[in-house]
Amino acid sequence: MVYNMFLEYVPRGSLLDLMNRYGGKIPERDVNCYSQMILEGLLDIHEKGYIHSNLKPGNILVFPLQHGTGLSTLKIADFGLAKQQEIKDTRSGFRGTRYYMPPDNVVQMITRRLPWDTCDGDELRDKLLRGESPNIPEDMSKLE
């Protein structure tokens, strides 16, 4: 038996690659549009009953420019940690890649910095469980 798998070619790489092409800081007007694309993708995923669990710049693919907008099209990829919403996973309190829990992706697109100031996994988990937020600059719009 032979199986064929067809994958869409992604000539522009990931959102992380796009951020690097911009020197790490994507213009805010573009971040607004890209954030909307990501949110629409997440809404579609959630409406189908799934949670991605590992959203980060490396898991968002960048496709050629949209006609008339001058912006690339973003698509969410890597559903290896995705799970159905009705399934409760209480064994481990954390799923996904440390440092990347939305809206942290937006912060990194603009600031070029990881959203958390710690590299210790236990410390990060404790911050998340306490409901702490990453350091988000109040003047983010002025950082361009």
N, C-alpha and C positions, 0 to 999 in steps of 0.2 A: 504494500500500500504506500502511495506517495502523497505527501501533503505539501501544499504550496501556501506560503504566507506572503501576502503583499503588504508592504509598509509604505506609508507616504514619505517621500524624500523631504528632508528638512534642511534646505541649503543655508539657512542663517543660524543654525544651532539653537542654543537655549537662551533664555532671558539673561542668564549669567554672562553668556558670550556677548549679548547685546550691551549689557552694562559695561563690560570691559571695553567694547568698541567706543563707547561714549566716555571713556576714562573713568568709569565707575558711577558717573552721575548723569542720569537721563533727565532731559528737561522736564519741568513740572507739568507742562501742558500735555506732553506725551505720557507721563506717568498717570495722569488723570484718565486718559483714553485706555491705556493698557490695564489700569486697575479695573475699569468698567468691563473690559473683555474677560479678565480673570474672574470677577464676581459673577458675570453672566454664565461663565463655564461652571463655576461652583454651584450656582443655582440649579443649572440643568442636572448636574451630578446628584445634588441633594434631592431634587424632585424625582429622580429615578431610584431613590432609596439608598444611596451610598454616601460614605464619607471618605474623602481622599486620604487623609491622615499623614501626608508627607509633602505638602505644598511648599516649594522653595524655588528660587530662580533656576536651578539646574533641571527642574522638572516641568518647566514651562517652555514649550517649543515656539520658535519664531519663524514664521513663514513669510514669503515675499510680500512686498508692499501692497496695501489695498488700493484699488483705483480711486483717485480723487482725494485721498486722505493724506498720503505721504507717510502713512504708518504701516508697520508690519502687522500681520495677524498673529495673535497668540493663541496657543492651544495647550491645555493641561495634559500632561503625560505621566507615565510611571504610576500605575495603579497597583503596584505590588503590595502596598500596605492598606489598600482600600478595604472597607468593610461595610456590610449592610447596617443601616441605622438601627434596626431593631435588635441586633445582637449586642449584648452587654459584655464588654471585656473588662472584668474587674481584677484579673490576675496581675496585670501590670498597669500602673497608673499613667504611663507615658507611651505614646506611639509616635513615630515620625523621626525627623532629623532635628537634633538639638539646635537651638538658635532660630529655627524657622517655624514660627507659629503666627499665621496672619493676625494682624496687619503688618507684621514685621517686614514682610517682603517689600511693601511700599516704602518703608523707612530706608531700607538698604538701597532701593533704586535711586533715591534722591541723595542720600548722605554718603554712600559708598562704605558705610560701616556696618558691621554686624549689630543687630539691635540690642543684644545683651552684653553686659560688661563682665561676664564671667565665662570661664572655660570649664568649670567644674560641673559635671552632670548632676550630681546630687544637689548642689546649690541651686542650679537652674530649676530642677524639679520642685524644690521647696518654694522658690519664688513663684512658680506657676501655680502651685497648690494654694499659696497664700493670696493669689489673685493679683500679684504685682504685675506691672506693665514695664516694657522695656523703656530705655531712655529715648524719648522722642523730642527732638528740638522744637521749642515753641515757634522759632522763626524759620521753620523748614522751607517756607515759600521763598525766603530771602537767600537760601543757600545756593541757588543756581549759579 
